[in-house]
Amino acid sequence: MADGSRHKLYSVAEAVRGSTPSNPALQSMRITGTTLGLAKDSLQSNEIRSDRQIADFRLGANQVGGDVNFELSYGTFDEWFKGVLCSPDWAGTPEEIKGGVDRHSFILIRKFEDLSPSQKPYYIYRGCEFTQLQLTITANAMITGTLTVFGQSQELASDLSALGTPTFP
């Protein structure tokens, strides 16, 4: 069983949603927790039958989603903030970010460092977009936040060779 204290989350922007950039430079994300994962919808008929049985049950689409919780730190979340605000880029002096219409997607990689390669310690989420940002700012406390993620796919891997030759910070 994986231990949450041996967990890392990496991120890299995608040029095209769902496709891996060539030899990506992964950014280590400073997070306090995440619920990012894969869920599968289930569909059940509401038909009333005389034998009291379920008329139809089937599995629906896979969905990647969840929240990423963090404490705000300078520069760490700039790309994600651009993503959630659909901003074209940082601009101005001092630098500021403005809302826009440009969609940004990311590959997110969860690594469970206490799992062996045979246990597939890498969870690769492609086509991830941020749909909501919540910041909590109070006196005499860290600024905390939550970003909500919606993604295209999840795969489990023994290593990151499917990404080419990724570099780590």
C-alpha positions in Angstrom: 0.0 0.0 0.0 1.3 3.4 -0.9 2.1 6.0 1.8 0.9 9.5 1.1 4.1 11.0 2.5 6.1 9.4 -0.3 3.9 11.0 -3.0 5.0 13.5 -5.7 3.0 15.4 -8.3 4.6 16.6 -11.5 3.1 18.8 -14.3 4.0 19.9 -17.8 1.9 21.9 -20.3 0.7 20.2 -23.4 0.9 22.1 -26.8 -2.0 19.9 -28.0 -4.6 18.5 -25.6 -3.9 14.9 -24.8 -0.5 14.7 -26.5 2.9 14.5 -24.8 5.5 17.2 -25.5 8.8 15.9 -26.8 11.1 15.2 -23.8 9.1 17.2 -21.3 10.7 19.3 -18.5 8.5 18.2 -15.6 7.8 20.7 -12.8 7.5 19.4 -9.3 4.3 20.8 -7.8 4.2 21.8 -4.1 0.9 20.4 -2.9 -0.8 19.6 0.4 -3.0 16.8 -1.0 -5.0 15.6 -4.0 -8.1 13.6 -4.9 -7.1 13.3 -8.5 -8.1 9.9 -9.9 -10.1 7.9 -12.4 -13.9 7.3 -12.0 -16.2 5.3 -14.2 -19.9 6.2 -14.5 -22.5 3.5 -14.0 -25.9 3.5 -15.7 -28.9 1.6 -14.2 -32.3 1.3 -15.7 -35.3 2.6 -13.6 -37.7 0.2 -15.4 -40.1 -1.4 -12.9 -40.3 -5.2 -13.5 -42.7 -7.8 -11.9 -39.7 -9.9 -10.9 -38.1 -7.0 -9.1 -34.8 -7.4 -11.0 -32.7 -4.7 -12.6 -33.6 -4.4 -16.3 -30.2 -3.1 -17.4 -26.9 -2.1 -15.9 -23.9 -0.9 -17.8 -20.7 1.0 -17.3 -20.4 4.5 -18.7 -17.5 6.7 -19.6 -14.2 7.1 -17.7 -13.7 10.4 -16.1 -10.4 11.9 -14.8 -11.0 14.5 -12.1 -10.5 15.7 -8.6 -9.0 18.5 -6.6 -5.4 19.6 -6.0 -4.9 21.4 -2.7 -1.9 23.7 -2.1 -0.3 26.4 -0.1 0.5 29.4 -2.3 4.2 29.7 -3.1 5.8 32.2 -5.4 6.0 31.0 -9.0 4.9 27.4 -8.4 1.4 27.7 -9.8 1.8 30.4 -12.5 1.1 28.0 -15.4 -1.9 26.5 -13.6 -3.3 29.9 -12.8 -3.0 30.8 -16.6 -4.8 27.6 -17.3 -7.7 28.1 -14.9 -8.1 31.8 -16.1 -7.7 30.9 -19.8 -5.1 33.6 -19.9 -2.8 34.0 -22.9 0.1 35.0 -20.8 1.5 37.0 -17.9 1.8 40.7 -18.9 2.6 44.2 -17.6 4.8 45.6 -15.0 4.4 44.5 -12.3 3.4 41.2 -13.9 -0.3 40.5 -13.7 -2.5 37.8 -15.1 -5.9 38.5 -16.8 -8.7 36.2 -17.7 -9.1 35.2 -21.4 -10.4 32.5 -23.7 -7.2 30.5 -24.4 -7.6 26.9 -23.1 -4.5 25.3 -21.6 -4.1 21.6 -20.9 -1.5 19.7 -18.9 -0.1 16.3 -18.2 -0.1 15.5 -14.5 1.9 12.7 -13.1 1.5 11.2 -9.6 4.5 9.2 -8.4 4.2 6.9 -5.4 7.8 6.6 -4.4 7.3 3.6 -2.1 5.9 1.4 -4.9 8.3 -0.8 -7.0 8.2 -0.6 -10.8 6.2 -3.9 -10.9 3.5 -2.1 -8.9 3.3 0.7 -11.5 4.1 3.7 -9.3 3.4 6.3 -12.0 -0.2 7.5 -12.7 -0.2 9.6 -15.8 -3.1 11.9 -16.5 -3.3 13.5 -19.9 -5.4 16.3 -21.2 -6.0 17.9 -17.8 -7.6 21.3 -17.6 -8.3 23.3 -14.5 -12.0 24.3 -14.1 -12.1 26.1 -10.8 -9.8 27.9 -8.4 -10.5 28.7 -4.8 -8.2 30.7 -2.6 -8.5 31.1 1.2 -6.8 34.2 2.5 -7.0 34.9 6.3 -5.0 36.9 8.7 -2.0 35.1 10.3 -2.2 32.0 8.1 -0.8 30.5 5.0 -2.7 31.3 1.8 -4.3 28.0 0.8 -6.1 27.0 -2.4 -7.8 24.3 -4.3 -7.7 23.7 -8.1 -10.4 21.4 -9.6 -9.1 19.2 -12.4 -11.0 17.6 -15.4 -8.9 15.3 -17.5 -9.0 13.1 -20.6 -7.3 9.9 -19.6 -5.3 8.0 -17.0 -2.7 5.3 -17.4 -0.5 3.4 -14.9 3.1 2.9 -15.8 6.3 1.3 -14.4 8.4 4.1 -15.8 8.1 7.3 -17.8 9.6 6.0 -21.1 6.2 6.7 -22.8 7.0 10.4 -22.3 10.4 10.2 -24.1 13.2 11.5 -21.9 11.5 13.7 -19.3 13.7 15.9 -17.1 13.0 16.6 -13.4 13.8 19.7 -11.4 
